[in-house]
């Protein structure tokens, strides 16, 4: 196990030569959780994709689990925000979760008992074990999202990169998600989530507020001040009781 | 006299046609599954058309048709790769124009030569009933290559159908496996055009795999359904061709497409019945 999950120094990320987010400093430890908070276009998904090895670093330094990006892929789990062609695909829920084990074995060795146990356990944590044999295309958006999260868990990775993980989840779904996170953290995995949900971010032990640059970075109670949030989201903050709620409209993933 | 078996027992050319059709069906079942799941129908169509000028050029120079087809497919794969890399917005338009351009070029080449005019129909619609042993051998070889590559790459291929970002994030080189798929489509088209023809091979790639997509819950079962539909279409199509003197390649493809639409309607009716009951 590496001593660090993510080390970033003066990191610039973006597409091609277009910088979306610059000046990222990060030092993420195993077992820690970090929320990347910002509105659309703030660079949070771009940063996550760079961590996942999907985009090259534009400038600065980045180490994932002690290695250059892309070299620790079998120890990293990435949950993307959108999934392609989910509805024609002839896959059962269990097949999707099993995919998470694909690169954990050599190309020629078949799935073994350990894989089966891990897949089963991951589906139980996300409360989708009873959906195992159902075709993915017959599941609701929230159920599908839980299956994708079970796939992430099945990787037993050391770094989880989750883009809008609670999108489409109902209340029991969110509870299962929180169980899953504590399960992963107790194993020593580091978690990075991109979200625009301030409530979700406040459960992490570190928050980075992003808007093309790093607005603030630190523990949630220190960082998430009304001033900082206003600077991050621009407009659309309302106070409900003693909680800050972002009223920016959410994406609907259940097309 | 048995109308269903005797034609095949009595005629060597029909036996060879059946054998060739089965090989094409099995190859198309595997490759077509990925074409359908990855939404590459348009690219598959483009590849199928791209072989025409290659074949025409080869025939004009007195070279083997299959060599020309391979060159045509390679140009098409390269062209698609270049277009995909250059622009994200106008993919459809650019690939569409590339394949129509190549098709037009092929027709111009064929029409300019008096000795090739008769071959145009054979290239486009195949010569199912004129398949020889060398072609059967090539098709067996192609099937073998397709199966080996698919077994070798089954995990990244499944991942690509699911999500190309995830494929890359898990350490598989997504663009290489995408190219490998294009290569398999090209290889299928190149060895199949002499049987079902450059235009109709596309039907054998799509229709049986389409039935599989409607019925299967897993990718492997989708391939098995596709293989079953392909083989059945070959048999029924050849039989119809024999009894009613229909063009063989077209009869086979027409059967496959008919099965697809019958299953599509069946599945929709079943769904709406189940829906109204609950």
Contacts between the chains, C-beta under 8 A, distances in Angstrom:
chain1	res1	chain2	res2	distance
A	49	B	165	7.5
A	52	B	165	7.8
A	52	B	169	4.5
A	53	B	168	7.0
A	53	B	169	6.2
A	53	B	171	7.9
A	54	B	165	5.7
A	54	B	168	5.6
A	54	B	169	6.0
A	70	B	171	7.3
A	73	B	169	6.5
A	73	B	170	5.8
A	73	B	171	3.3
A	74	B	170	7.4
A	74	B	171	6.0
A	76	B	169	6.9
A	78	B	165	7.4
A	78	B	166	6.6
A	78	B	169	4.0
A	78	B	170	8.0
A	80	B	163	6.2
A	80	B	165	4.9
A	80	B	166	6.4
A	80	B	169	7.9
A	83	B	162	7.3
A	83	B	163	5.5
A	84	B	162	7.3
A	84	B	163	5.5
A	84	B	164	7.0
A	85	B	37	6.9
A	85	B	38	7.5
A	85	B	39	6.3
A	85	B	161	7.0
A	85	B	162	7.9
A	88	B	36	7.4
A	88	B	37	6.7
A	88	B	213	5.8
A	89	B	37	6.2
A	89	B	161	6.0
A	89	B	162	6.5
A	90	B	37	7.8
A	90	B	212	7.4
A	90	B	213	6.2
A	90	B	216	4.4
A	90	B	217	5.5
A	90	B	218	5.7
A	90	B	219	6.0
A	90	B	221	7.1
A	90	B	222	4.9
A	91	B	158	8.0
A	91	B	162	7.1
A	91	B	217	7.6
A	91	B	218	6.8
A	91	B	219	7.1
A	92	B	217	5.6
A	92	B	218	6.6
A	95	B	218	6.3
A	96	B	162	7.1
A	99	B	155	7.9
A	99	B	158	6.7
A	99	B	159	6.2
A	99	B	162	6.5
A	99	B	166	7.8
A	102	B	155	4.4
A	102	B	156	8.0
A	102	B	158	7.8
A	102	B	159	6.6
A	102	B	170	6.5
A	103	B	155	7.6
A	103	B	170	4.8
A	103	B	171	5.5
A	103	B	172	7.3
A	107	B	152	7.3
A	107	B	155	7.2
A	133	B	217	8.0
A	135	B	217	5.0
